[in-house]
Amino acid sequence: MNAQNTQKYRSQQSADIANADQARRAVPESVESQSIRVVISSIATRHCDHCGTPIGDNVRYRNVTTRDSAGNVTEYAFCDVDCKTARFPRLG
């Protein structure tokens, strides 16, 4: 990654769902990678970026990494394939 790129983890907040949907439509993004991850332990609880379900420790979850036109990298976490496909239909 070069110095101008930033990366952030999108923790789901119920009030942010509508704002996130608007932002996604406004800025085109490309999928950089997708993976299955496991949270070993974490101070903060991760949530599904589609439905808001908490993702607990030692649970496998789907992750999609995107890059927008400005070069910013964003990580999306999903509790299952259905939620991932709802957000990124072409990855189904």
PyMOL Python script that loads the backbone (N, CA, C, O; Angstrom):
from pymol import cmd

cmd.read_pdbstr("""\
ATOM      1  N   MET A   1       0.827  -1.175   0.000  1.00  0.00           N
ATOM      2  CA  MET A   1       0.000   0.000   0.000  1.00  0.00           C
ATOM      3  C   MET A   1       0.874   1.242   0.000  1.00  0.00           C
ATOM      4  O   MET A   1       1.876   1.294   0.714  1.00  0.00           O
ATOM      5  N   ASN A   2       0.514   2.226  -0.778  1.00  0.00           N
ATOM      6  CA  ASN A   2       1.331   3.440  -0.760  1.00  0.00           C
ATOM      7  C   ASN A   2       0.813   4.417   0.294  1.00  0.00           C
ATOM      8  O   ASN A   2      -0.256   4.204   0.865  1.00  0.00           O
ATOM      9  N   ALA A   3       1.553   5.469   0.549  1.00  0.00           N
ATOM     10  CA  ALA A   3       1.277   6.375   1.667  1.00  0.00           C
ATOM     11  C   ALA A   3      -0.042   7.126   1.543  1.00  0.00           C
ATOM     12  O   ALA A   3      -0.587   7.549   2.563  1.00  0.00           O
ATOM     13  N   GLN A   4      -0.575   7.310   0.350  1.00  0.00           N
ATOM     14  CA  GLN A   4      -1.804   8.088   0.222  1.00  0.00           C
ATOM     15  C   GLN A   4      -3.062   7.266   0.535  1.00  0.00           C
ATOM     16  O   GLN A   4      -4.135   7.840   0.718  1.00  0.00           O
ATOM     17  N   ASN A   5      -2.947   5.957   0.597  1.00  0.00           N
ATOM     18  CA  ASN A   5      -4.111   5.111   0.868  1.00  0.00           C
ATOM     19  C   ASN A   5      -4.423   5.074   2.350  1.00  0.00           C
ATOM     20  O   ASN A   5      -3.528   5.122   3.194  1.00  0.00           O
ATOM     21  N   THR A   6      -5.699   4.990   2.650  1.00  0.00           N
ATOM     22  CA  THR A   6      -6.124   4.817   4.029  1.00  0.00           C
ATOM     23  C   THR A   6      -6.964   3.561   4.111  1.00  0.00           C
ATOM     24  O   THR A   6      -7.563   3.143   3.121  1.00  0.00           O
ATOM     25  N   GLN A   7      -7.009   2.967   5.271  1.00  0.00           N
ATOM     26  CA  GLN A   7      -7.803   1.762   5.465  1.00  0.00           C
ATOM     27  C   GLN A   7      -8.603   1.936   6.734  1.00  0.00           C
ATOM     28  O   GLN A   7      -8.113   2.484   7.721  1.00  0.00           O
ATOM     29  N   LYS A   8      -9.841   1.465   6.704  1.00  0.00           N
ATOM     30  CA  LYS A   8     -10.671   1.566   7.898  1.00  0.00           C
ATOM     31  C   LYS A   8     -11.544   0.339   8.010  1.00  0.00           C
ATOM     32  O   LYS A   8     -11.887  -0.280   7.003  1.00  0.00           O
ATOM     33  N   TYR A   9     -11.903  -0.016   9.227  1.00  0.00           N
ATOM     34  CA  TYR A   9     -12.847  -1.099   9.477  1.00  0.00           C
ATOM     35  C   TYR A   9     -14.203  -0.460   9.702  1.00  0.00           C
ATOM     36  O   TYR A   9     -14.337   0.458  10.511  1.00  0.00           O
ATOM     37  N   ARG A  10     -15.211  -0.946   8.985  1.00  0.00           N
ATOM     38  CA  ARG A  10     -16.539  -0.376   9.090  1.00  0.00           C
ATOM     39  C   ARG A  10     -17.331  -1.109  10.164  1.00  0.00           C
ATOM     40  O   ARG A  10     -17.916  -2.157   9.891  1.00  0.00           O
ATOM     41  N   SER A  11     -17.357  -0.586  11.353  1.00  0.00           N
ATOM     42  CA  SER A  11     -18.172  -1.153  12.410  1.00  0.00           C
ATOM     43  C   SER A  11     -19.605  -0.698  12.197  1.00  0.00           C
ATOM     44  O   SER A  11     -19.870   0.496  12.065  1.00  0.00           O
ATOM     45  N   GLN A  12     -20.516  -1.636  12.165  1.00  0.00           N
ATOM     46  CA  GLN A  12     -21.918  -1.326  11.861  1.00  0.00           C
ATOM     47  C   GLN A  12     -22.598  -0.602  13.023  1.00  0.00           C
ATOM     48  O   GLN A  12     -22.574  -1.081  14.157  1.00  0.00           O
ATOM     49  N   GLN A  13     -23.178   0.505  12.749  1.00  0.00           N
ATOM     50  CA  GLN A  13     -24.000   1.238  13.697  1.00  0.00           C
ATOM     51  C   GLN A  13     -25.351   1.417  13.037  1.00  0.00           C
ATOM     52  O   GLN A  13     -25.410   1.804  11.870  1.00  0.00           O
ATOM     53  N   SER A  14     -26.443   1.147  13.745  1.00  0.00           N
ATOM     54  CA  SER A  14     -27.768   1.175  13.128  1.00  0.00           C
ATOM     55  C   SER A  14     -28.080   2.524  12.471  1.00  0.00           C
ATOM     56  O   SER A  14     -28.726   2.551  11.424  1.00  0.00           O
ATOM     57  N   ALA A  15     -27.647   3.620  13.049  1.00  0.00           N
ATOM     58  CA  ALA A  15     -27.921   4.938  12.466  1.00  0.00           C
ATOM     59  C   ALA A  15     -27.125   5.176  11.189  1.00  0.00           C
ATOM     60  O   ALA A  15     -27.492   6.029  10.381  1.00  0.00           O
ATOM     61  N   ASP A  16     -26.039   4.431  11.001  1.00  0.00           N
ATOM     62  CA  ASP A  16     -25.175   4.629   9.840  1.00  0.00           C
ATOM     63  C   ASP A  16     -25.626   3.854   8.608  1.00  0.00           C
ATOM     64  O   ASP A  16     -25.076   4.071   7.528  1.00  0.00           O
ATOM     65  N   ILE A  17     -26.597   2.963   8.725  1.00  0.00           N
ATOM     66  CA  ILE A  17     -26.984   2.117   7.594  1.00  0.00           C
ATOM     67  C   ILE A  17     -27.440   2.951   6.407  1.00  0.00           C
ATOM     68  O   ILE A  17     -26.964   2.733   5.293  1.00  0.00           O
ATOM     69  N   ALA A  18     -28.342   3.892   6.609  1.00  0.00           N
ATOM     70  CA  ALA A  18     -28.839   4.711   5.506  1.00  0.00           C
ATOM     71  C   ALA A  18     -27.723   5.562   4.920  1.00  0.00           C
ATOM     72  O   ALA A  18     -27.622   5.697   3.700  1.00  0.00           O
ATOM     73  N   ASN A  19     -26.880   6.141   5.780  1.00  0.00           N
ATOM     74  CA  ASN A  19     -25.769   6.960   5.297  1.00  0.00           C
ATOM     75  C   ASN A  19     -24.783   6.128   4.490  1.00  0.00           C
ATOM     76  O   ASN A  19     -24.278   6.585   3.465  1.00  0.00           O
ATOM     77  N   ALA A  20     -24.508   4.921   4.941  1.00  0.00           N
ATOM     78  CA  ALA A  20     -23.576   4.052   4.216  1.00  0.00           C
ATOM     79  C   ALA A  20     -24.132   3.680   2.854  1.00  0.00           C
ATOM     80  O   ALA A  20     -23.395   3.660   1.868  1.00  0.00           O
ATOM     81  N   ASP A  21     -25.419   3.387   2.789  1.00  0.00           N
ATOM     82  CA  ASP A  21     -26.032   3.055   1.503  1.00  0.00           C
ATOM     83  C   ASP A  21     -25.932   4.232   0.532  1.00  0.00           C
ATOM     84  O   ASP A  21     -25.643   4.029  -0.647  1.00  0.00           O
ATOM     85  N   GLN A  22     -26.163   5.442   1.002  1.00  0.00           N
ATOM     86  CA  GLN A  22     -26.047   6.623   0.148  1.00  0.00           C
ATOM     87  C   GLN A  22     -24.605   6.820  -0.309  1.00  0.00           C
ATOM     88  O   GLN A  22     -24.362   7.139  -1.473  1.00  0.00           O
ATOM     89  N   ALA A  23     -23.670   6.637   0.581  1.00  0.00           N
ATOM     90  CA  ALA A  23     -22.262   6.813   0.233  1.00  0.00           C
ATOM     91  C   ALA A  23     -21.816   5.776  -0.792  1.00  0.00           C
ATOM     92  O   ALA A  23     -21.063   6.097  -1.712  1.00  0.00           O
ATOM     93  N   ARG A  24     -22.274   4.541  -0.641  1.00  0.00           N
ATOM     94  CA  ARG A  24     -21.899   3.493  -1.596  1.00  0.00           C
ATOM     95  C   ARG A  24     -22.408   3.802  -2.989  1.00  0.00           C
ATOM     96  O   ARG A  24     -21.724   3.530  -3.975  1.00  0.00           O
ATOM     97  N   ARG A  25     -23.607   4.371  -3.082  1.00  0.00           N
ATOM     98  CA  ARG A  25     -24.154   4.704  -4.392  1.00  0.00           C
ATOM     99  C   ARG A  25     -23.429   5.902  -5.013  1.00  0.00           C
ATOM    100  O   ARG A  25     -23.344   6.006  -6.236  1.00  0.00           O
ATOM    101  N   ALA A  26     -22.911   6.797  -4.185  1.00  0.00           N
ATOM    102  CA  ALA A  26     -22.286   8.022  -4.676  1.00  0.00           C
ATOM    103  C   ALA A  26     -20.862   7.793  -5.190  1.00  0.00           C
ATOM    104  O   ALA A  26     -20.439   8.446  -6.144  1.00  0.00           O
ATOM    105  N   VAL A  27     -20.124   6.879  -4.572  1.00  0.00           N
ATOM    106  CA  VAL A  27     -18.724   6.665  -4.934  1.00  0.00           C
ATOM    107  C   VAL A  27     -18.557   5.258  -5.497  1.00  0.00           C
ATOM    108  O   VAL A  27     -18.762   4.279  -4.781  1.00  0.00           O
ATOM    109  N   PRO A  28     -18.183   5.146  -6.779  1.00  0.00           N
ATOM    110  CA  PRO A  28     -17.961   3.809  -7.320  1.00  0.00           C
ATOM    111  C   PRO A  28     -16.778   3.144  -6.622  1.00  0.00           C
ATOM    112  O   PRO A  28     -15.764   3.785  -6.346  1.00  0.00           O
ATOM    113  N   GLU A  29     -16.924   1.862  -6.343  1.00  0.00           N
ATOM    114  CA  GLU A  29     -15.847   1.141  -5.680  1.00  0.00           C
ATOM    115  C   GLU A  29     -15.613  -0.180  -6.404  1.00  0.00           C
ATOM    116  O   GLU A  29     -16.527  -0.746  -7.004  1.00  0.00           O
ATOM    117  N   SER A  30     -14.402  -0.651  -6.340  1.00  0.00           N
ATOM    118  CA  SER A  30     -14.081  -1.930  -6.949  1.00  0.00           C
ATOM    119  C   SER A  30     -13.665  -2.904  -5.855  1.00  0.00           C
ATOM    120  O   SER A  30     -13.024  -2.520  -4.876  1.00  0.00           O
ATOM    121  N   VAL A  31     -14.036  -4.163  -6.033  1.00  0.00           N
ATOM    122  CA  VAL A  31     -13.674  -5.192  -5.068  1.00  0.00           C
ATOM    123  C   VAL A  31     -12.216  -5.566  -5.292  1.00  0.00           C
ATOM    124  O   VAL A  31     -11.824  -5.965  -6.388  1.00  0.00           O
ATOM    125  N   GLU A  32     -11.423  -5.433  -4.239  1.00  0.00           N
ATOM    126  CA  GLU A  32     -10.010  -5.783  -4.299  1.00  0.00           C
ATOM    127  C   GLU A  32      -9.795  -7.246  -3.932  1.00  0.00           C
ATOM    128  O   GLU A  32      -8.979  -7.927  -4.552  1.00  0.00           O
ATOM    129  N   SER A  33     -10.527  -7.736  -2.920  1.00  0.00           N
ATOM    130  CA  SER A  33     -10.385  -9.123  -2.488  1.00  0.00           C
ATOM    131  C   SER A  33     -11.582  -9.514  -1.637  1.00  0.00           C
ATOM    132  O   SER A  33     -12.326  -8.668  -1.142  1.00  0.00           O
ATOM    133  N   GLN A  34     -11.743 -10.817  -1.485  1.00  0.00           N
ATOM    134  CA  GLN A  34     -12.728 -11.355  -0.557  1.00  0.00           C
ATOM    135  C   GLN A  34     -12.088 -12.523   0.163  1.00  0.00           C
ATOM    136  O   GLN A  34     -11.254 -13.229  -0.406  1.00  0.00           O
ATOM    137  N   SER A  35     -12.476 -12.731   1.420  1.00  0.00           N
ATOM    138  CA  SER A  35     -11.855 -13.776   2.222  1.00  0.00           C
ATOM    139  C   SER A  35     -12.804 -14.240   3.310  1.00  0.00           C
ATOM    140  O   SER A  35     -13.840 -13.625   3.561  1.00  0.00           O
ATOM    141  N   ILE A  36     -12.430 -15.333   3.950  1.00  0.00           N
ATOM    142  CA  ILE A  36     -13.127 -15.805   5.146  1.00  0.00           C
ATOM    143  C   ILE A  36     -12.157 -15.604   6.295  1.00  0.00           C
ATOM    144  O   ILE A  36     -11.002 -16.024   6.229  1.00  0.00           O
ATOM    145  N   ARG A  37     -12.629 -14.966   7.338  1.00  0.00           N
ATOM    146  CA  ARG A  37     -11.783 -14.648   8.493  1.00  0.00           C
ATOM    147  C   ARG A  37     -12.405 -15.189   9.765  1.00  0.00           C
ATOM    148  O   ARG A  37     -13.582 -15.547   9.797  1.00  0.00           O
ATOM    149  N   VAL A  38     -11.589 -15.241  10.821  1.00  0.00           N
ATOM    150  CA  VAL A  38     -12.043 -15.652  12.144  1.00  0.00           C
ATOM    151  C   VAL A  38     -11.527 -14.636  13.144  1.00  0.00           C
ATOM    152  O   VAL A  38     -10.342 -14.303  13.147  1.00  0.00           O
ATOM    153  N   VAL A  39     -12.421 -14.141  13.996  1.00  0.00           N
ATOM    154  CA  VAL A  39     -12.010 -13.244  15.075  1.00  0.00           C
ATOM    155  C   VAL A  39     -11.529 -14.126  16.223  1.00  0.00           C
ATOM    156  O   VAL A  39     -12.320 -14.875  16.795  1.00  0.00           O
ATOM    157  N   ILE A  40     -10.251 -14.049  16.566  1.00  0.00           N
ATOM    158  CA  ILE A  40      -9.724 -14.831  17.679  1.00  0.00           C
ATOM    159  C   ILE A  40     -10.154 -14.193  18.995  1.00  0.00           C
ATOM    160  O   ILE A  40     -10.725 -14.865  19.854  1.00  0.00           O
ATOM    161  N   SER A  41      -9.889 -12.932  19.152  1.00  0.00           N
ATOM    162  CA  SER A  41     -10.399 -12.166  20.283  1.00  0.00           C
ATOM    163  C   SER A  41     -10.332 -10.699  19.896  1.00  0.00           C
ATOM    164  O   SER A  41      -9.455 -10.281  19.139  1.00  0.00           O
ATOM    165  N   SER A  42     -11.259  -9.934  20.419  1.00  0.00           N
ATOM    166  CA  SER A  42     -11.316  -8.525  20.055  1.00  0.00           C
ATOM    167  C   SER A  42     -11.926  -7.726  21.189  1.00  0.00           C
ATOM    168  O   SER A  42     -12.799  -8.213  21.909  1.00  0.00           O
ATOM    169  N   ILE A  43     -11.468  -6.515  21.340  1.00  0.00           N
ATOM    170  CA  ILE A  43     -12.043  -5.624  22.339  1.00  0.00           C
ATOM    171  C   ILE A  43     -13.418  -5.143  21.861  1.00  0.00           C
ATOM    172  O   ILE A  43     -14.374  -5.118  22.636  1.00  0.00           O
ATOM    173  N   ALA A  44     -13.510  -4.767  20.601  1.00  0.00           N
ATOM    174  CA  ALA A  44     -14.772  -4.288  20.034  1.00  0.00           C
ATOM    175  C   ALA A  44     -15.470  -5.429  19.300  1.00  0.00           C
ATOM    176  O   ALA A  44     -14.813  -6.255  18.666  1.00  0.00           O
ATOM    177  N   THR A  45     -16.780  -5.477  19.382  1.00  0.00           N
ATOM    178  CA  THR A  45     -17.559  -6.484  18.675  1.00  0.00           C
ATOM    179  C   THR A  45     -17.749  -6.048  17.236  1.00  0.00           C
ATOM    180  O   THR A  45     -18.139  -4.910  16.972  1.00  0.00           O
ATOM    181  N   ARG A  46     -17.479  -6.935  16.319  1.00  0.00           N
ATOM    182  CA  ARG A  46     -17.740  -6.645  14.910  1.00  0.00           C
ATOM    183  C   ARG A  46     -19.191  -6.957  14.617  1.00  0.00           C
ATOM    184  O   ARG A  46     -19.805  -7.805  15.265  1.00  0.00           O
ATOM    185  N   HIS A  47     -19.727  -6.262  13.633  1.00  0.00           N
ATOM    186  CA  HIS A  47     -21.108  -6.460  13.221  1.00  0.00           C
ATOM    187  C   HIS A  47     -21.161  -6.633  11.711  1.00  0.00           C
ATOM    188  O   HIS A  47     -20.321  -6.108  10.980  1.00  0.00           O
ATOM    189  N   CYS A  48     -22.159  -7.376  11.259  1.00  0.00           N
ATOM    190  CA  CYS A  48     -22.368  -7.552   9.831  1.00  0.00           C
ATOM    191  C   CYS A  48     -22.705  -6.199   9.223  1.00  0.00           C
ATOM    192  O   CYS A  48     -23.559  -5.476   9.737  1.00  0.00           O
ATOM    193  N   ASP A  49     -22.035  -5.857   8.131  1.00  0.00           N
ATOM    194  CA  ASP A  49     -22.258  -4.569   7.476  1.00  0.00           C
ATOM    195  C   ASP A  49     -23.524  -4.548   6.633  1.00  0.00           C
ATOM    196  O   ASP A  49     -23.841  -3.532   6.015  1.00  0.00           O
ATOM    197  N   HIS A  50     -24.252  -5.662   6.602  1.00  0.00           N
ATOM    198  CA  HIS A  50     -25.535  -5.670   5.895  1.00  0.00           C
ATOM    199  C   HIS A  50     -26.706  -5.694   6.875  1.00  0.00           C
ATOM    200  O   HIS A  50     -27.589  -4.840   6.803  1.00  0.00           O
ATOM    201  N   CYS A  51     -26.722  -6.665   7.791  1.00  0.00           N
ATOM    202  CA  CYS A  51     -27.879  -6.821   8.682  1.00  0.00           C
ATOM    203  C   CYS A  51     -27.638  -6.346  10.110  1.00  0.00           C
ATOM    204  O   CYS A  51     -28.591  -6.200  10.875  1.00  0.00           O
ATOM    205  N   GLY A  52     -26.381  -6.102  10.485  1.00  0.00           N
ATOM    206  CA  GLY A  52     -26.078  -5.605  11.829  1.00  0.00           C
ATOM    207  C   GLY A  52     -25.894  -6.669  12.881  1.00  0.00           C
ATOM    208  O   GLY A  52     -25.672  -6.332  14.044  1.00  0.00           O
ATOM    209  N   THR A  53     -25.974  -7.949  12.528  1.00  0.00           N
ATOM    210  CA  THR A  53     -25.798  -9.033  13.490  1.00  0.00           C
ATOM    211  C   THR A  53     -24.375  -9.015  14.049  1.00  0.00           C
ATOM    212  O   THR A  53     -23.418  -8.882  13.285  1.00  0.00           O
ATOM    213  N   PRO A  54     -24.220  -9.147  15.372  1.00  0.00           N
ATOM    214  CA  PRO A  54     -22.870  -9.200  15.947  1.00  0.00           C
ATOM    215  C   PRO A  54     -22.107 -10.434  15.438  1.00  0.00           C
ATOM    216  O   PRO A  54     -22.691 -11.505  15.274  1.00  0.00           O
ATOM    217  N   ILE A  55     -20.822 -10.276  15.195  1.00  0.00           N
ATOM    218  CA  ILE A  55     -19.954 -11.384  14.797  1.00  0.00           C
ATOM    219  C   ILE A  55     -19.056 -11.673  15.986  1.00  0.00           C
ATOM    220  O   ILE A  55     -18.171 -10.882  16.312  1.00  0.00           O
ATOM    221  N   GLY A  56     -19.282 -12.799  16.627  1.00  0.00           N
ATOM    222  CA  GLY A  56     -18.580 -13.126  17.867  1.00  0.00           C
ATOM    223  C   GLY A  56     -17.188 -13.682  17.655  1.00  0.00           C
ATOM    224  O   GLY A  56     -16.772 -13.956  16.529  1.00  0.00           O
ATOM    225  N   ASP A  57     -16.468 -13.846  18.768  1.00  0.00           N
ATOM    226  CA  ASP A  57     -15.136 -14.441  18.728  1.00  0.00           C
ATOM    227  C   ASP A  57     -15.228 -15.894  18.274  1.00  0.00           C
ATOM    228  O   ASP A  57     -16.210 -16.581  18.557  1.00  0.00           O
ATOM    229  N   ASN A  58     -14.204 -16.352  17.571  1.00  0.00           N
ATOM    230  CA  ASN A  58     -14.079 -17.720  17.087  1.00  0.00           C
ATOM    231  C   ASN A  58     -15.166 -18.111  16.098  1.00  0.00           C
ATOM    232  O   ASN A  58     -15.499 -19.290  15.975  1.00  0.00           O
ATOM    233  N   VAL A  59     -15.718 -17.142  15.399  1.00  0.00           N
ATOM    234  CA  VAL A  59     -16.752 -17.383  14.391  1.00  0.00           C
ATOM    235  C   VAL A  59     -16.199 -16.975  13.035  1.00  0.00           C
ATOM    236  O   VAL A  59     -15.623 -15.897  12.888  1.00  0.00           O
ATOM    237  N   ARG A  60     -16.379 -17.846  12.040  1.00  0.00           N
ATOM    238  CA  ARG A  60     -15.957 -17.506  10.680  1.00  0.00           C
ATOM    239  C   ARG A  60     -16.927 -16.489  10.092  1.00  0.00           C
ATOM    240  O   ARG A  60     -18.140 -16.607  10.261  1.00  0.00           O
ATOM    241  N   TYR A  61     -16.388 -15.498   9.405  1.00  0.00           N
ATOM    242  CA  TYR A  61     -17.233 -14.521   8.730  1.00  0.00           C
ATOM    243  C   TYR A  61     -16.604 -14.156   7.390  1.00  0.00           C
ATOM    244  O   TYR A  61     -15.409 -14.360   7.176  1.00  0.00           O
ATOM    245  N   ARG A  62     -17.414 -13.619   6.503  1.00  0.00           N
ATOM    246  CA  ARG A  62     -16.948 -13.231   5.176  1.00  0.00           C
ATOM    247  C   ARG A  62     -16.474 -11.785   5.210  1.00  0.00           C
ATOM    248  O   ARG A  62     -17.070 -10.943   5.881  1.00  0.00           O
ATOM    249  N   ASN A  63     -15.411 -11.507   4.492  1.00  0.00           N
ATOM    250  CA  ASN A  63     -14.863 -10.165   4.427  1.00  0.00           C
ATOM    251  C   ASN A  63     -14.655  -9.778   2.961  1.00  0.00           C
ATOM    252  O   ASN A  63     -14.192 -10.587   2.158  1.00  0.00           O
ATOM    253  N   VAL A  64     -14.999  -8.544   2.627  1.00  0.00           N
ATOM    254  CA  VAL A  64     -14.764  -8.012   1.285  1.00  0.00           C
ATOM    255  C   VAL A  64     -14.000  -6.705   1.446  1.00  0.00           C
ATOM    256  O   VAL A  64     -14.377  -5.845   2.242  1.00  0.00           O
ATOM    257  N   THR A  65     -12.928  -6.568   0.684  1.00  0.00           N
ATOM    258  CA  THR A  65     -12.116  -5.356   0.694  1.00  0.00           C
ATOM    259  C   THR A  65     -12.360  -4.621  -0.614  1.00  0.00           C
ATOM    260  O   THR A  65     -12.252  -5.207  -1.692  1.00  0.00           O
ATOM    261  N   THR A  66     -12.691  -3.334  -0.519  1.00  0.00           N
ATOM    262  CA  THR A  66     -12.939  -2.537  -1.718  1.00  0.00           C
ATOM    263  C   THR A  66     -12.014  -1.334  -1.744  1.00  0.00           C
ATOM    264  O   THR A  66     -11.435  -0.945  -0.729  1.00  0.00           O
ATOM    265  N   ARG A  67     -11.890  -0.755  -2.935  1.00  0.00           N
ATOM    266  CA  ARG A  67     -11.134   0.487  -3.106  1.00  0.00           C
ATOM    267  C   ARG A  67     -12.014   1.430  -3.916  1.00  0.00           C
ATOM    268  O   ARG A  67     -12.532   1.053  -4.967  1.00  0.00           O
ATOM    269  N   ASP A  68     -12.184   2.666  -3.425  1.00  0.00           N
ATOM    270  CA  ASP A  68     -12.991   3.636  -4.169  1.00  0.00           C
ATOM    271  C   ASP A  68     -12.117   4.400  -5.158  1.00  0.00           C
ATOM    272  O   ASP A  68     -10.906   4.190  -5.222  1.00  0.00           O
ATOM    273  N   SER A  69     -12.742   5.288  -5.927  1.00  0.00           N
ATOM    274  CA  SER A  69     -12.021   6.003  -6.978  1.00  0.00           C
ATOM    275  C   SER A  69     -10.930   6.934  -6.434  1.00  0.00           C
ATOM    276  O   SER A  69     -10.021   7.322  -7.168  1.00  0.00           O
ATOM    277  N   ALA A  70     -11.021   7.289  -5.147  1.00  0.00           N
ATOM    278  CA  ALA A  70      -9.996   8.127  -4.527  1.00  0.00           C
ATOM    279  C   ALA A  70      -8.838   7.303  -3.970  1.00  0.00           C
ATOM    280  O   ALA A  70      -7.864   7.861  -3.464  1.00  0.00           O
ATOM    281  N   GLY A  71      -8.941   5.967  -4.062  1.00  0.00           N
ATOM    282  CA  GLY A  71      -7.879   5.095  -3.562  1.00  0.00           C
ATOM    283  C   GLY A  71      -8.057   4.636  -2.139  1.00  0.00           C
ATOM    284  O   GLY A  71      -7.196   3.931  -1.613  1.00  0.00           O
ATOM    285  N   ASN A  72      -9.164   5.017  -1.486  1.00  0.00           N
ATOM    286  CA  ASN A  72      -9.406   4.611  -0.106  1.00  0.00           C
ATOM    287  C   ASN A  72      -9.857   3.155  -0.049  1.00  0.00           C
ATOM    288  O   ASN A  72     -10.689   2.722  -0.846  1.00  0.00           O
ATOM    289  N   VAL A  73      -9.302   2.407   0.897  1.00  0.00           N
ATOM    290  CA  VAL A  73      -9.628   1.000   1.085  1.00  0.00           C
ATOM    291  C   VAL A  73     -10.634   0.870   2.227  1.00  0.00           C
ATOM    292  O   VAL A  73     -10.483   1.499   3.274  1.00  0.00           O
ATOM    293  N   THR A  74     -11.666   0.042   2.012  1.00  0.00           N
ATOM    294  CA  THR A  74     -12.675  -0.192   3.039  1.00  0.00           C
ATOM    295  C   THR A  74     -12.876  -1.693   3.209  1.00  0.00           C
ATOM    296  O   THR A  74     -12.933  -2.430   2.225  1.00  0.00           O
ATOM    297  N   GLU A  75     -12.982  -2.144   4.460  1.00  0.00           N
ATOM    298  CA  GLU A  75     -13.235  -3.535   4.794  1.00  0.00           C
ATOM    299  C   GLU A  75     -14.701  -3.692   5.186  1.00  0.00           C
ATOM    300  O   GLU A  75     -15.206  -2.943   6.022  1.00  0.00           O
ATOM    301  N   TYR A  76     -15.380  -4.660   4.587  1.00  0.00           N
ATOM    302  CA  TYR A  76     -16.767  -4.972   4.939  1.00  0.00           C
ATOM    303  C   TYR A  76     -16.807  -6.369   5.533  1.00  0.00           C
ATOM    304  O   TYR A  76     -16.203  -7.290   4.984  1.00  0.00           O
ATOM    305  N   ALA A  77     -17.504  -6.541   6.642  1.00  0.00           N
ATOM    306  CA  ALA A  77     -17.665  -7.839   7.288  1.00  0.00           C
ATOM    307  C   ALA A  77     -19.114  -8.296   7.131  1.00  0.00           C
ATOM    308  O   ALA A  77     -20.039  -7.496   7.276  1.00  0.00           O
ATOM    309  N   PHE A  78     -19.310  -9.582   6.833  1.00  0.00           N
ATOM    310  CA  PHE A  78     -20.653 -10.129   6.647  1.00  0.00           C
ATOM    311  C   PHE A  78     -20.793 -11.424   7.429  1.00  0.00           C
ATOM    312  O   PHE A  78     -19.877 -12.246   7.454  1.00  0.00           O
ATOM    313  N   CYS A  79     -21.954 -11.603   8.072  1.00  0.00           N
ATOM    314  CA  CYS A  79     -22.171 -12.782   8.905  1.00  0.00           C
ATOM    315  C   CYS A  79     -22.368 -14.052   8.086  1.00  0.00           C
ATOM    316  O   CYS A  79     -22.077 -15.145   8.572  1.00  0.00           O
ATOM    317  N   ASP A  80     -22.857 -13.932   6.851  1.00  0.00           N
ATOM    318  CA  ASP A  80     -23.038 -15.116   6.013  1.00  0.00           C
ATOM    319  C   ASP A  80     -23.011 -14.736   4.533  1.00  0.00           C
ATOM    320  O   ASP A  80     -22.914 -13.561   4.178  1.00  0.00           O
ATOM    321  N   VAL A  81     -23.097 -15.739   3.695  1.00  0.00           N
ATOM    322  CA  VAL A  81     -23.025 -15.532   2.247  1.00  0.00           C
ATOM    323  C   VAL A  81     -24.204 -14.702   1.753  1.00  0.00           C
ATOM    324  O   VAL A  81     -24.038 -13.875   0.856  1.00  0.00           O
ATOM    325  N   ASP A  82     -25.391 -14.908   2.320  1.00  0.00           N
ATOM    326  CA  ASP A  82     -26.569 -14.150   1.883  1.00  0.00           C
ATOM    327  C   ASP A  82     -26.379 -12.650   2.081  1.00  0.00           C
ATOM    328  O   ASP A  82     -26.730 -11.858   1.206  1.00  0.00           O
ATOM    329  N   CYS A  83     -25.824 -12.255   3.229  1.00  0.00           N
ATOM    330  CA  CYS A  83     -25.589 -10.824   3.477  1.00  0.00           C
ATOM    331  C   CYS A  83     -24.519 -10.283   2.544  1.00  0.00           C
ATOM    332  O   CYS A  83     -24.641  -9.162   2.051  1.00  0.00           O
ATOM    333  N   LYS A  84     -23.470 -11.064   2.293  1.00  0.00           N
ATOM    334  CA  LYS A  84     -22.428 -10.622   1.369  1.00  0.00           C
ATOM    335  C   LYS A  84     -23.002 -10.438  -0.032  1.00  0.00           C
ATOM    336  O   LYS A  84     -22.708  -9.456  -0.713  1.00  0.00           O
ATOM    337  N   THR A  85     -23.824 -11.396  -0.452  1.00  0.00           N
ATOM    338  CA  THR A  85     -24.415 -11.343  -1.788  1.00  0.00           C
ATOM    339  C   THR A  85     -25.436 -10.192  -1.907  1.00  0.00           C
ATOM    340  O   THR A  85     -25.578  -9.598  -2.975  1.00  0.00           O
ATOM    341  N   ALA A  86     -26.135  -9.888  -0.816  1.00  0.00           N
ATOM    342  CA  ALA A  86     -27.078  -8.766  -0.841  1.00  0.00           C
ATOM    343  C   ALA A  86     -26.358  -7.448  -1.101  1.00  0.00           C
ATOM    344  O   ALA A  86     -26.880  -6.579  -1.799  1.00  0.00           O
ATOM    345  N   ARG A  87     -25.164  -7.299  -0.544  1.00  0.00           N
ATOM    346  CA  ARG A  87     -24.387  -6.062  -0.725  1.00  0.00           C
ATOM    347  C   ARG A  87     -23.582  -6.072  -2.025  1.00  0.00           C
ATOM    348  O   ARG A  87     -23.452  -5.049  -2.697  1.00  0.00           O
ATOM    349  N   PHE A  88     -23.042  -7.249  -2.369  1.00  0.00           N
ATOM    350  CA  PHE A  88     -22.226  -7.404  -3.580  1.00  0.00           C
ATOM    351  C   PHE A  88     -22.789  -8.553  -4.419  1.00  0.00           C
ATOM    352  O   PHE A  88     -22.251  -9.660  -4.390  1.00  0.00           O
ATOM    353  N   PRO A  89     -23.868  -8.298  -5.164  1.00  0.00           N
ATOM    354  CA  PRO A  89     -24.544  -9.377  -5.895  1.00  0.00           C
ATOM    355  C   PRO A  89     -23.643 -10.165  -6.847  1.00  0.00           C
ATOM    356  O   PRO A  89     -23.833 -11.369  -7.018  1.00  0.00           O
ATOM    357  N   ARG A  90     -22.677  -9.508  -7.460  1.00  0.00           N
ATOM    358  CA  ARG A  90     -21.837 -10.236  -8.436  1.00  0.00           C
ATOM    359  C   ARG A  90     -20.851 -11.197  -7.774  1.00  0.00           C
ATOM    360  O   ARG A  90     -20.214 -11.992  -8.465  1.00  0.00           O
ATOM    361  N   LEU A  91     -20.715 -11.137  -6.440  1.00  0.00           N
ATOM    362  CA  LEU A  91     -19.813 -12.050  -5.731  1.00  0.00           C
ATOM    363  C   LEU A  91     -20.514 -13.314  -5.258  1.00  0.00           C
ATOM    364  O   LEU A  91     -19.890 -14.187  -4.655  1.00  0.00           O
ATOM    365  N   GLY A  92     -21.823 -13.412  -5.534  1.00  0.00           N
ATOM    366  CA  GLY A  92     -22.622 -14.551  -5.071  1.00  0.00           C
ATOM    367  C   GLY A  92     -22.073 -15.837  -5.464  1.00  0.00           C
ATOM    368  O   GLY A  92     -22.645 -16.877  -5.140  1.00  0.00           O
TER     369      GLY A  92
END
""", "prot")
cmd.dss("prot")
cmd.show_as("cartoon", "prot")
cmd.util.cbc("prot")
cmd.orient("prot")
